[in-house]
Amino acid sequence: MSILIVKDYGISLQYRKGLVVISKKGTILRKVPLMSLEAIYILTGGVMISSKLARMAARTGVDVIFFDHKGTPLARLDPPYHTRTVLTRRMQYEAYNLSLIHI
């Protein structure tokens, strides 16, 4: 799982066909599968997130967190309930941790 970090002013984040489309001034910079993301960190102002991406992130358990200029978290997009995806992810993390050998 990856974390998408947005630190440039004027970035636009949209959701299309399972992908987070990252663009600036109408030019697509990158496309990232939403399911490969654990979180989206917004480190600056002037970032646009489409409502469709916000809904899909909430449904799939991808955290969207906004930070101030000092790096302190200000707000977090959190669904009103935990989806099966979140529960599945937690179980996967637990299974992974159990499989680690600690010496």
Gaussian input, Z-matrix of N, CA and C with variables (Angstrom, degrees):
# hf/3-21g

backbone

0 1
 N
 C     1     B1
 C     2     B2     1     A1
 N     3     B3     2     A2     1     D1
 C     4     B4     3     A3     2     D2
 C     5     B5     4     A4     3     D3
 N     6     B6     5     A5     4     D4
 C     7     B7     6     A6     5     D5
 C     8     B8     7     A7     6     D6
 N     9     B9     8     A8     7     D7
 C    10    B10     9     A9     8     D8
 C    11    B11    10    A10     9     D9
 N    12    B12    11    A11    10    D10
 C    13    B13    12    A12    11    D11
 C    14    B14    13    A13    12    D12
 N    15    B15    14    A14    13    D13
 C    16    B16    15    A15    14    D14
 C    17    B17    16    A16    15    D15
 N    18    B18    17    A17    16    D16
 C    19    B19    18    A18    17    D17
 C    20    B20    19    A19    18    D18
 N    21    B21    20    A20    19    D19
 C    22    B22    21    A21    20    D20
 C    23    B23    22    A22    21    D21
 N    24    B24    23    A23    22    D22
 C    25    B25    24    A24    23    D23
 C    26    B26    25    A25    24    D24
 N    27    B27    26    A26    25    D25
 C    28    B28    27    A27    26    D26
 C    29    B29    28    A28    27    D27
 N    30    B30    29    A29    28    D28
 C    31    B31    30    A30    29    D29
 C    32    B32    31    A31    30    D30
 N    33    B33    32    A32    31    D31
 C    34    B34    33    A33    32    D32
 C    35    B35    34    A34    33    D33
 N    36    B36    35    A35    34    D34
 C    37    B37    36    A36    35    D35
 C    38    B38    37    A37    36    D36
 N    39    B39    38    A38    37    D37
 C    40    B40    39    A39    38    D38
 C    41    B41    40    A40    39    D39
 N    42    B42    41    A41    40    D40
 C    43    B43    42    A42    41    D41
 C    44    B44    43    A43    42    D42
 N    45    B45    44    A44    43    D43
 C    46    B46    45    A45    44    D44
 C    47    B47    46    A46    45    D45
 N    48    B48    47    A47    46    D46
 C    49    B49    48    A48    47    D47
 C    50    B50    49    A49    48    D48
 N    51    B51    50    A50    49    D49
 C    52    B52    51    A51    50    D50
 C    53    B53    52    A52    51    D51
 N    54    B54    53    A53    52    D52
 C    55    B55    54    A54    53    D53
 C    56    B56    55    A55    54    D54
 N    57    B57    56    A56    55    D55
 C    58    B58    57    A57    56    D56
 C    59    B59    58    A58    57    D57
 N    60    B60    59    A59    58    D58
 C    61    B61    60    A60    59    D59
 C    62    B62    61    A61    60    D60
 N    63    B63    62    A62    61    D61
 C    64    B64    63    A63    62    D62
 C    65    B65    64    A64    63    D63
 N    66    B66    65    A65    64    D64
 C    67    B67    66    A66    65    D65
 C    68    B68    67    A67    66    D66
 N    69    B69    68    A68    67    D67
 C    70    B70    69    A69    68    D68
 C    71    B71    70    A70    69    D69
 N    72    B72    71    A71    70    D70
 C    73    B73    72    A72    71    D71
 C    74    B74    73    A73    72    D72
 N    75    B75    74    A74    73    D73
 C    76    B76    75    A75    74    D74
 C    77    B77    76    A76    75    D75
 N    78    B78    77    A77    76    D76
 C    79    B79    78    A78    77    D77
 C    80    B80    79    A79    78    D78
 N    81    B81    80    A80    79    D79
 C    82    B82    81    A81    80    D80
 C    83    B83    82    A82    81    D81
 N    84    B84    83    A83    82    D82
 C    85    B85    84    A84    83    D83
 C    86    B86    85    A85    84    D84
 N    87    B87    86    A86    85    D85
 C    88    B88    87    A87    86    D86
 C    89    B89    88    A88    87    D87
 N    90    B90    89    A89    88    D88
 C    91    B91    90    A90    89    D89
 C    92    B92    91    A91    90    D90
 N    93    B93    92    A92    91    D91
 C    94    B94    93    A93    92    D92
 C    95    B95    94    A94    93    D93
 N    96    B96    95    A95    94    D94
 C    97    B97    96    A96    95    D95
 C    98    B98    97    A97    96    D96
 N    99    B99    98    A98    97    D97
 C   100   B100    99    A99    98    D98
 C   101   B101   100   A100    99    D99
 N   102   B102   101   A101   100   D100
 C   103   B103   102   A102   101   D101
 C   104   B104   103   A103   102   D102
 N   105   B105   104   A104   103   D103
 C   106   B106   105   A105   104   D104
 C   107   B107   106   A106   105   D105
 N   108   B108   107   A107   106   D106
 C   109   B109   108   A108   107   D107
 C   110   B110   109   A109   108   D108
 N   111   B111   110   A110   109   D109
 C   112   B112   111   A111   110   D110
 C   113   B113   112   A112   111   D111
 N   114   B114   113   A113   112   D112
 C   115   B115   114   A114   113   D113
 C   116   B116   115   A115   114   D114
 N   117   B117   116   A116   115   D115
 C   118   B118   117   A117   116   D116
 C   119   B119   118   A118   117   D117
 N   120   B120   119   A119   118   D118
 C   121   B121   120   A120   119   D119
 C   122   B122   121   A121   120   D120
 N   123   B123   122   A122   121   D121
 C   124   B124   123   A123   122   D122
 C   125   B125   124   A124   123   D123
 N   126   B126   125   A125   124   D124
 C   127   B127   126   A126   125   D125
 C   128   B128   127   A127   126   D126
 N   129   B129   128   A128   127   D127
 C   130   B130   129   A129   128   D128
 C   131   B131   130   A130   129   D129
 N   132   B132   131   A131   130   D130
 C   133   B133   132   A132   131   D131
 C   134   B134   133   A133   132   D132
 N   135   B135   134   A134   133   D133
 C   136   B136   135   A135   134   D134
 C   137   B137   136   A136   135   D135
 N   138   B138   137   A137   136   D136
 C   139   B139   138   A138   137   D137
 C   140   B140   139   A139   138   D138
 N   141   B141   140   A140   139   D139
 C   142   B142   141   A141   140   D140
 C   143   B143   142   A142   141   D141
 N   144   B144   143   A143   142   D142
 C   145   B145   144   A144   143   D143
 C   146   B146   145   A145   144   D144
 N   147   B147   146   A146   145   D145
 C   148   B148   147   A147   146   D146
 C   149   B149   148   A148   147   D147
 N   150   B150   149   A149   148   D148
 C   151   B151   150   A150   149   D149
 C   152   B152   151   A151   150   D150
 N   153   B153   152   A152   151   D151
 C   154   B154   153   A153   152   D152
 C   155   B155   154   A154   153   D153
 N   156   B156   155   A155   154   D154
 C   157   B157   156   A156   155   D155
 C   158   B158   157   A157   156   D156
 N   159   B159   158   A158   157   D157
 C   160   B160   159   A159   158   D158
 C   161   B161   160   A160   159   D159
 N   162   B162   161   A161   160   D160
 C   163   B163   162   A162   161   D161
 C   164   B164   163   A163   162   D162
 N   165   B165   164   A164   163   D163
 C   166   B166   165   A165   164   D164
 C   167   B167   166   A166   165   D165
 N   168   B168   167   A167   166   D166
 C   169   B169   168   A168   167   D167
 C   170   B170   169   A169   168   D168
 N   171   B171   170   A170   169   D169
 C   172   B172   171   A171   170   D170
 C   173   B173   172   A172   171   D171
 N   174   B174   173   A173   172   D172
 C   175   B175   174   A174   173   D173
 C   176   B176   175   A175   174   D174
 N   177   B177   176   A176   175   D175
 C   178   B178   177   A177   176   D176
 C   179   B179   178   A178   177   D177
 N   180   B180   179   A179   178   D178
 C   181   B181   180   A180   179   D179
 C   182   B182   181   A181   180   D180
 N   183   B183   182   A182   181   D181
 C   184   B184   183   A183   182   D182
 C   185   B185   184   A184   183   D183
 N   186   B186   185   A185   184   D184
 C   187   B187   186   A186   185   D185
 C   188   B188   187   A187   186   D186
 N   189   B189   188   A188   187   D187
 C   190   B190   189   A189   188   D188
 C   191   B191   190   A190   189   D189
 N   192   B192   191   A191   190   D190
 C   193   B193   192   A192   191   D191
 C   194   B194   193   A193   192   D192
 N   195   B195   194   A194   193   D193
 C   196   B196   195   A195   194   D194
 C   197   B197   196   A196   195   D195
 N   198   B198   197   A197   196   D196
 C   199   B199   198   A198   197   D197
 C   200   B200   199   A199   198   D198
 N   201   B201   200   A200   199   D199
 C   202   B202   201   A201   200   D200
 C   203   B203   202   A202   201   D201
 N   204   B204   203   A203   202   D202
 C   205   B205   204   A204   203   D203
 C   206   B206   205   A205   204   D204
 N   207   B207   206   A206   205   D205
 C   208   B208   207   A207   206   D206
 C   209   B209   208   A208   207   D207
 N   210   B210   209   A209   208   D208
 C   211   B211   210   A210   209   D209
 C   212   B212   211   A211   210   D210
 N   213   B213   212   A212   211   D211
 C   214   B214   213   A213   212   D212
 C   215   B215   214   A214   213   D213
 N   216   B216   215   A215   214   D214
 C   217   B217   216   A216   215   D215
 C   218   B218   217   A217   216   D216
 N   219   B219   218   A218   217   D217
 C   220   B220   219   A219   218   D218
 C   221   B221   220   A220   219   D219
 N   222   B222   221   A221   220   D220
 C   223   B223   222   A222   221   D221
 C   224   B224   223   A223   222   D222
 N   225   B225   224   A224   223   D223
 C   226   B226   225   A225   224   D224
 C   227   B227   226   A226   225   D225
 N   228   B228   227   A227   226   D226
 C   229   B229   228   A228   227   D227
 C   230   B230   229   A229   228   D228
 N   231   B231   230   A230   229   D229
 C   232   B232   231   A231   230   D230
 C   233   B233   232   A232   231   D231
 N   234   B234   233   A233   232   D232
 C   235   B235   234   A234   233   D233
 C   236   B236   235   A235   234   D234
 N   237   B237   236   A236   235   D235
 C   238   B238   237   A237   236   D236
 C   239   B239   238   A238   237   D237
 N   240   B240   239   A239   238   D238
 C   241   B241   240   A240   239   D239
 C   242   B242   241   A241   240   D240
 N   243   B243   242   A242   241   D241
 C   244   B244   243   A243   242   D242
 C   245   B245   244   A244   243   D243
 N   246   B246   245   A245   244   D244
 C   247   B247   246   A246   245   D245
 C   248   B248   247   A247   246   D246
 N   249   B249   248   A248   247   D247
 C   250   B250   249   A249   248   D248
 C   251   B251   250   A250   249   D249
 N   252   B252   251   A251   250   D250
 C   253   B253   252   A252   251   D251
 C   254   B254   253   A253   252   D252
 N   255   B255   254   A254   253   D253
 C   256   B256   255   A255   254   D254
 C   257   B257   256   A256   255   D255
 N   258   B258   257   A257   256   D256
 C   259   B259   258   A258   257   D257
 C   260   B260   259   A259   258   D258
 N   261   B261   260   A260   259   D259
 C   262   B262   261   A261   260   D260
 C   263   B263   262   A262   261   D261
 N   264   B264   263   A263   262   D262
 C   265   B265   264   A264   263   D263
 C   266   B266   265   A265   264   D264
 N   267   B267   266   A266   265   D265
 C   268   B268   267   A267   266   D266
 C   269   B269   268   A268   267   D267
 N   270   B270   269   A269   268   D268
 C   271   B271   270   A270   269   D269
 C   272   B272   271   A271   270   D270
 N   273   B273   272   A272   271   D271
 C   274   B274   273   A273   272   D272
 C   275   B275   274   A274   273   D273
 N   276   B276   275   A275   274   D274
 C   277   B277   276   A276   275   D275
 C   278   B278   277   A277   276   D276
 N   279   B279   278   A278   277   D277
 C   280   B280   279   A279   278   D278
 C   281   B281   280   A280   279   D279
 N   282   B282   281   A281   280   D280
 C   283   B283   282   A282   281   D281
 C   284   B284   283   A283   282   D282
 N   285   B285   284   A284   283   D283
 C   286   B286   285   A285   284   D284
 C   287   B287   286   A286   285   D285
 N   288   B288   287   A287   286   D286
 C   289   B289   288   A288   287   D287
 C   290   B290   289   A289   288   D288
 N   291   B291   290   A290   289   D289
 C   292   B292   291   A291   290   D290
 C   293   B293   292   A292   291   D291
 N   294   B294   293   A293   292   D292
 C   295   B295   294   A294   293   D293
 C   296   B296   295   A295   294   D294
 N   297   B297   296   A296   295   D295
 C   298   B298   297   A297   296   D296
 C   299   B299   298   A298   297   D297
 N   300   B300   299   A299   298   D298
 C   301   B301   300   A300   299   D299
 C   302   B302   301   A301   300   D300
 N   303   B303   302   A302   301   D301
 C   304   B304   303   A303   302   D302
 C   305   B305   304   A304   303   D303
 N   306   B306   305   A305   304   D304
 C   307   B307   306   A306   305   D305
 C   308   B308   307   A307   306   D306

   B1=1.4439
   B2=1.5225
   B3=1.3208
   B4=1.4605
   B5=1.5187
   B6=1.3125
   B7=1.4570
   B8=1.5152
   B9=1.3221
   B10=1.4589
   B11=1.5244
   B12=1.3266
   B13=1.4625
   B14=1.5220
   B15=1.3398
   B16=1.4667
   B17=1.5195
   B18=1.3507
   B19=1.4620
   B20=1.5234
   B21=1.3368
   B22=1.4623
   B23=1.5244
   B24=1.3063
   B25=1.4523
   B26=1.5375
   B27=1.3276
   B28=1.4573
   B29=1.5244
   B30=1.3149
   B31=1.4635
   B32=1.5263
   B33=1.3222
   B34=1.4619
   B35=1.5237
   B36=1.3362
   B37=1.4590
   B38=1.5234
   B39=1.3243
   B40=1.4595
   B41=1.5172
   B42=1.3277
   B43=1.4534
   B44=1.5229
   B45=1.3373
   B46=1.4688
   B47=1.5156
   B48=1.3098
   B49=1.4685
   B50=1.5258
   B51=1.3378
   B52=1.4533
   B53=1.5186
   B54=1.3249
   B55=1.4600
   B56=1.5213
   B57=1.3193
   B58=1.4600
   B59=1.5179
   B60=1.3266
   B61=1.4629
   B62=1.5269
   B63=1.3248
   B64=1.4620
   B65=1.5182
   B66=1.3378
   B67=1.4621
   B68=1.5258
   B69=1.3228
   B70=1.4710
   B71=1.5213
   B72=1.3207
   B73=1.4671
   B74=1.5289
   B75=1.3237
   B76=1.4572
   B77=1.5145
   B78=1.3206
   B79=1.4614
   B80=1.5312
   B81=1.3218
   B82=1.4606
   B83=1.5279
   B84=1.3246
   B85=1.4543
   B86=1.5194
   B87=1.3294
   B88=1.4601
   B89=1.5167
   B90=1.3354
   B91=1.4634
   B92=1.5184
   B93=1.3491
   B94=1.4577
   B95=1.5219
   B96=1.3381
   B97=1.4685
   B98=1.5311
   B99=1.3200
   B100=1.4634
   B101=1.5281
   B102=1.3111
   B103=1.4661
   B104=1.5297
   B105=1.3232
   B106=1.4713
   B107=1.5241
   B108=1.3431
   B109=1.4676
   B110=1.5215
   B111=1.2989
   B112=1.4560
   B113=1.5276
   B114=1.3556
   B115=1.4591
   B116=1.5193
   B117=1.3327
   B118=1.4617
   B119=1.5261
   B120=1.3353
   B121=1.4604
   B122=1.5227
   B123=1.3347
   B124=1.4579
   B125=1.5277
   B126=1.3462
   B127=1.4617
   B128=1.5196
   B129=1.3323
   B130=1.4507
   B131=1.5256
   B132=1.3149
   B133=1.4526
   B134=1.5168
   B135=1.3120
   B136=1.4556
   B137=1.5162
   B138=1.3246
   B139=1.4608
   B140=1.5155
   B141=1.3406
   B142=1.4533
   B143=1.5285
   B144=1.3357
   B145=1.4639
   B146=1.5134
   B147=1.3228
   B148=1.4597
   B149=1.5295
   B150=1.3192
   B151=1.4624
   B152=1.5260
   B153=1.3165
   B154=1.4671
   B155=1.5282
   B156=1.3287
   B157=1.4572
   B158=1.5214
   B159=1.3161
   B160=1.4668
   B161=1.5299
   B162=1.3336
   B163=1.4698
   B164=1.5175
   B165=1.3376
   B166=1.4591
   B167=1.5336
   B168=1.3158
   B169=1.4621
   B170=1.5300
   B171=1.3238
   B172=1.4612
   B173=1.5263
   B174=1.3258
   B175=1.4701
   B176=1.5178
   B177=1.3166
   B178=1.4625
   B179=1.5244
   B180=1.3236
   B181=1.4573
   B182=1.5166
   B183=1.3315
   B184=1.4680
   B185=1.5278
   B186=1.3209
   B187=1.4661
   B188=1.5213
   B189=1.3230
   B190=1.4601
   B191=1.5279
   B192=1.3382
   B193=1.4598
   B194=1.5289
   B195=1.3284
   B196=1.4587
   B197=1.5278
   B198=1.3359
   B199=1.4589
   B200=1.5251
   B201=1.3453
   B202=1.4621
   B203=1.5301
   B204=1.3384
   B205=1.4734
   B206=1.5304
   B207=1.3332
   B208=1.4617
   B209=1.5377
   B210=1.3328
   B211=1.4589
   B212=1.5184
   B213=1.3234
   B214=1.4602
   B215=1.5235
   B216=1.3305
   B217=1.4693
   B218=1.5290
   B219=1.3357
   B220=1.4642
   B221=1.5144
   B222=1.3306
   B223=1.4617
   B224=1.5261
   B225=1.3290
   B226=1.4586
   B227=1.5182
   B228=1.3118
   B229=1.4560
   B230=1.5207
   B231=1.3200
   B232=1.4608
   B233=1.5266
   B234=1.3425
   B235=1.4628
   B236=1.5292
   B237=1.3244
   B238=1.4650
   B239=1.5283
   B240=1.3071
   B241=1.4626
   B242=1.5210
   B243=1.2977
   B244=1.4613
   B245=1.5180
   B246=1.3069
   B247=1.4543
   B248=1.5207
   B249=1.3065
   B250=1.4610
   B251=1.5244
   B252=1.3168
   B253=1.4596
   B254=1.5267
   B255=1.3174
   B256=1.4559
   B257=1.5233
   B258=1.3151
   B259=1.4617
   B260=1.5217
   B261=1.3158
   B262=1.4627
   B263=1.5126
   B264=1.3217
   B265=1.4551
   B266=1.5285
   B267=1.3288
   B268=1.4647
   B269=1.5289
   B270=1.3271
   B271=1.4624
   B272=1.5281
   B273=1.3321
   B274=1.4595
   B275=1.5248
   B276=1.3399
   B277=1.4605
   B278=1.5283
   B279=1.3388
   B280=1.4590
   B281=1.5212
   B282=1.3314
   B283=1.4670
   B284=1.5248
   B285=1.3189
   B286=1.4627
   B287=1.5317
   B288=1.3249
   B289=1.4640
   B290=1.5231
   B291=1.3221
   B292=1.4585
   B293=1.5268
   B294=1.3377
   B295=1.4507
   B296=1.5302
   B297=1.3336
   B298=1.4565
   B299=1.5216
   B300=1.3014
   B301=1.4595
   B302=1.5222
   B303=1.3069
   B304=1.4668
   B305=1.5228
   B306=1.3264
   B307=1.4662
   B308=1.5078
   A1=109.72
   A2=115.02
   A3=121.89
   A4=110.53
   A5=114.79
   A6=121.92
   A7=107.55
   A8=116.73
   A9=122.28
   A10=107.34
   A11=116.52
   A12=121.91
   A13=108.15
   A14=115.74
   A15=121.63
   A16=107.36
   A17=115.59
   A18=119.50
   A19=113.50
   A20=118.05
   A21=121.32
   A22=110.94
   A23=116.18
   A24=122.96
   A25=108.79
   A26=116.72
   A27=120.63
   A28=115.20
   A29=117.48
   A30=121.18
   A31=109.47
   A32=114.59
   A33=121.85
   A34=108.21
   A35=116.16
   A36=122.07
   A37=108.48
   A38=116.02
   A39=121.03
   A40=109.40
   A41=115.91
   A42=122.28
   A43=109.11
   A44=115.84
   A45=121.05
   A46=109.85
   A47=116.03
   A48=122.89
   A49=113.34
   A50=116.13
   A51=120.95
   A52=115.24
   A53=116.85
   A54=121.17
   A55=112.13
   A56=115.90
   A57=121.41
   A58=105.13
   A59=115.86
   A60=121.65
   A61=107.47
   A62=115.24
   A63=121.78
   A64=108.11
   A65=116.35
   A66=119.42
   A67=110.52
   A68=113.26
   A69=120.95
   A70=107.33
   A71=115.97
   A72=122.71
   A73=111.88
   A74=116.08
   A75=120.86
   A76=115.38
   A77=118.17
   A78=122.14
   A79=109.87
   A80=116.63
   A81=120.57
   A82=108.86
   A83=115.05
   A84=121.48
   A85=111.98
   A86=114.79
   A87=119.57
   A88=110.15
   A89=115.52
   A90=122.64
   A91=107.34
   A92=115.59
   A93=121.61
   A94=108.61
   A95=118.63
   A96=119.50
   A97=110.85
   A98=116.82
   A99=120.68
   A100=110.81
   A101=117.67
   A102=121.06
   A103=112.88
   A104=117.98
   A105=120.17
   A106=111.79
   A107=116.36
   A108=120.72
   A109=111.88
   A110=114.77
   A111=122.53
   A112=109.63
   A113=115.04
   A114=120.21
   A115=110.78
   A116=114.30
   A117=122.83
   A118=106.06
   A119=116.44
   A120=122.03
   A121=108.57
   A122=116.50
   A123=122.74
   A124=107.22
   A125=116.25
   A126=120.90
   A127=113.92
   A128=118.41
   A129=121.06
   A130=109.98
   A131=115.15
   A132=120.21
   A133=109.53
   A134=116.44
   A135=120.98
   A136=113.96
   A137=117.48
   A138=122.14
   A139=107.94
   A140=116.15
   A141=121.21
   A142=109.11
   A143=116.01
   A144=121.77
   A145=107.07
   A146=116.65
   A147=119.39
   A148=109.88
   A149=115.82
   A150=120.05
   A151=110.81
   A152=117.13
   A153=120.24
   A154=110.21
   A155=118.04
   A156=120.87
   A157=110.13
   A158=118.24
   A159=121.57
   A160=110.21
   A161=117.60
   A162=121.17
   A163=111.69
   A164=117.16
   A165=120.73
   A166=111.30
   A167=117.43
   A168=120.56
   A169=110.10
   A170=116.46
   A171=120.37
   A172=111.09
   A173=117.10
   A174=120.93
   A175=112.88
   A176=117.06
   A177=120.75
   A178=113.46
   A179=116.98
   A180=120.39
   A181=114.84
   A182=117.37
   A183=120.98
   A184=107.98
   A185=116.25
   A186=120.72
   A187=110.53
   A188=116.71
   A189=122.43
   A190=105.37
   A191=115.57
   A192=120.35
   A193=109.44
   A194=115.81
   A195=122.94
   A196=108.84
   A197=116.44
   A198=122.67
   A199=110.01
   A200=116.55
   A201=119.55
   A202=109.21
   A203=116.80
   A204=121.26
   A205=113.24
   A206=117.16
   A207=120.84
   A208=112.08
   A209=116.52
   A210=120.06
   A211=113.88
   A212=116.20
   A213=120.71
   A214=109.30
   A215=118.11
   A216=119.31
   A217=111.47
   A218=115.93
   A219=121.56
   A220=112.06
   A221=116.23
   A222=120.26
   A223=109.18
   A224=113.87
   A225=120.23
   A226=108.79
   A227=115.25
   A228=120.68
   A229=107.10
   A230=116.74
   A231=121.03
   A232=109.02
   A233=117.37
   A234=118.53
   A235=110.50
   A236=117.52
   A237=120.45
   A238=112.52
   A239=118.13
   A240=123.12
   A241=107.86
   A242=116.44
   A243=120.52
   A244=109.21
   A245=115.09
   A246=120.44
   A247=110.84
   A248=115.54
   A249=120.56
   A250=110.42
   A251=116.59
   A252=119.62
   A253=110.09
   A254=117.01
   A255=121.00
   A256=109.87
   A257=116.92
   A258=119.70
   A259=110.83
   A260=117.02
   A261=120.97
   A262=110.23
   A263=117.19
   A264=121.66
   A265=111.54
   A266=115.83
   A267=119.39
   A268=110.95
   A269=116.12
   A270=119.94
   A271=110.48
   A272=117.36
   A273=120.52
   A274=111.12
   A275=117.47
   A276=120.74
   A277=110.51
   A278=116.53
   A279=120.13
   A280=111.01
   A281=116.41
   A282=120.16
   A283=110.39
   A284=116.87
   A285=121.12
   A286=110.60
   A287=115.77
   A288=120.08
   A289=111.59
   A290=117.34
   A291=120.61
   A292=111.38
   A293=116.39
   A294=119.13
   A295=113.31
   A296=116.75
   A297=119.89
   A298=110.52
   A299=115.89
   A300=121.15
   A301=107.40
   A302=115.16
   A303=120.57
   A304=109.29
   A305=116.31
   A306=120.58
   A307=109.35
   D1=143.67
   D2=-176.42
   D3=-118.71
   D4=163.58
   D5=174.06
   D6=-117.80
   D7=126.49
   D8=176.00
   D9=-89.84
   D10=120.03
   D11=-179.26
   D12=-110.08
   D13=120.97
   D14=-179.84
   D15=-108.15
   D16=115.72
   D17=-177.98
   D18=-126.13
   D19=2.42
   D20=178.69
   D21=-101.05
   D22=137.99
   D23=175.87
   D24=-68.45
   D25=140.79
   D26=175.22
   D27=89.28
   D28=8.05
   D29=178.89
   D30=-78.24
   D31=141.80
   D32=176.71
   D33=-116.88
   D34=130.79
   D35=178.08
   D36=-115.99
   D37=124.54
   D38=179.81
   D39=-133.28
   D40=163.33
   D41=178.80
   D42=-113.20
   D43=125.95
   D44=176.21
   D45=-143.97
   D46=120.34
   D47=173.32
   D48=48.91
   D49=48.66
   D50=177.00
   D51=83.64
   D52=1.79
   D53=-176.89
   D54=-116.66
   D55=146.01
   D56=168.33
   D57=-90.15
   D58=117.46
   D59=-179.33
   D60=-97.55
   D61=118.66
   D62=-177.95
   D63=-104.59
   D64=121.25
   D65=-178.21
   D66=-138.49
   D67=163.11
   D68=176.56
   D69=-144.50
   D70=125.81
   D71=-179.00
   D72=52.54
   D73=40.25
   D74=176.44
   D75=82.73
   D76=-5.03
   D77=179.53
   D78=-99.79
   D79=124.27
   D80=178.93
   D81=-73.54
   D82=123.77
   D83=-179.83
   D84=-91.62
   D85=-37.61
   D86=-176.05
   D87=-167.10
   D88=156.40
   D89=172.69
   D90=-126.58
   D91=131.26
   D92=-177.07
   D93=-128.67
   D94=131.24
   D95=176.23
   D96=-62.26
   D97=128.47
   D98=-178.80
   D99=-59.97
   D100=-38.49
   D101=-177.61
   D102=-67.28
   D103=-14.30
   D104=177.71
   D105=-87.19
   D106=-4.63
   D107=-176.17
   D108=-99.63
   D109=140.79
   D110=172.12
   D111=-94.19
   D112=-35.04
   D113=-176.27
   D114=-158.49
   D115=159.76
   D116=172.29
   D117=-123.55
   D118=119.52
   D119=179.11
   D120=-103.88
   D121=126.16
   D122=176.85
   D123=-105.92
   D124=111.07
   D125=-173.96
   D126=-101.60
   D127=0.58
   D128=-176.60
   D129=-144.21
   D130=167.27
   D131=173.72
   D132=-84.20
   D133=175.06
   D134=176.68
   D135=74.19
   D136=24.61
   D137=177.49
   D138=-107.04
   D139=131.73
   D140=179.29
   D141=-104.44
   D142=128.49
   D143=175.25
   D144=-118.72
   D145=125.13
   D146=-179.28
   D147=-69.23
   D148=151.64
   D149=178.76
   D150=-64.61
   D151=-31.15
   D152=177.76
   D153=-64.64
   D154=-42.53
   D155=177.28
   D156=-64.97
   D157=-41.71
   D158=179.05
   D159=-60.19
   D160=-44.07
   D161=179.02
   D162=-64.77
   D163=-44.32
   D164=-178.32
   D165=-68.79
   D166=-36.61
   D167=176.76
   D168=-63.21
   D169=-43.46
   D170=178.45
   D171=-63.86
   D172=-42.08
   D173=-179.23
   D174=-65.82
   D175=-34.05
   D176=-175.58
   D177=-97.68
   D178=0.55
   D179=176.59
   D180=80.92
   D181=20.65
   D182=176.62
   D183=-87.52
   D184=119.91
   D185=179.48
   D186=-70.72
   D187=137.82
   D188=170.61
   D189=-118.70
   D190=115.33
   D191=-174.11
   D192=-124.34
   D193=132.97
   D194=178.96
   D195=-103.90
   D196=135.30
   D197=-179.17
   D198=-118.02
   D199=153.45
   D200=174.25
   D201=-86.42
   D202=-176.58
   D203=-176.12
   D204=-66.38
   D205=-16.44
   D206=178.44
   D207=-93.23
   D208=-5.41
   D209=-178.75
   D210=91.46
   D211=10.19
   D212=177.96
   D213=-85.46
   D214=130.45
   D215=177.82
   D216=-61.50
   D217=133.90
   D218=179.40
   D219=-105.17
   D220=-42.22
   D221=-175.46
   D222=-153.25
   D223=157.58
   D224=179.91
   D225=-140.62
   D226=133.51
   D227=175.00
   D228=-80.91
   D229=118.47
   D230=-175.20
   D231=-135.34
   D232=127.48
   D233=179.66
   D234=-68.09
   D235=155.19
   D236=-179.11
   D237=-71.73
   D238=-7.36
   D239=178.61
   D240=-145.97
   D241=159.92
   D242=177.76
   D243=-94.35
   D244=126.91
   D245=-177.17
   D246=-81.73
   D247=167.57
   D248=176.54
   D249=-60.24
   D250=-32.17
   D251=-179.99
   D252=-60.06
   D253=-42.74
   D254=179.55
   D255=-64.93
   D256=-44.49
   D257=179.11
   D258=-63.32
   D259=-41.17
   D260=177.71
   D261=-62.20
   D262=-44.22
   D263=179.42
   D264=-60.62
   D265=-43.21
   D266=178.72
   D267=-61.88
   D268=-42.66
   D269=179.04
   D270=-64.48
   D271=-37.02
   D272=177.43
   D273=-65.25
   D274=-42.43
   D275=177.48
   D276=-62.01
   D277=-43.29
   D278=179.15
   D279=-62.45
   D280=-43.64
   D281=178.83
   D282=-63.43
   D283=-39.81
   D284=178.35
   D285=-63.03
   D286=-46.46
   D287=-179.50
   D288=-63.70
   D289=-35.55
   D290=177.73
   D291=-68.22
   D292=-28.38
   D293=-178.11
   D294=-82.25
   D295=-11.11
   D296=178.22
   D297=-74.58
   D298=143.62
   D299=177.53
   D300=-102.81
   D301=118.13
   D302=179.45
   D303=-100.39
   D304=124.61
   D305=179.90
   D306=-118.28

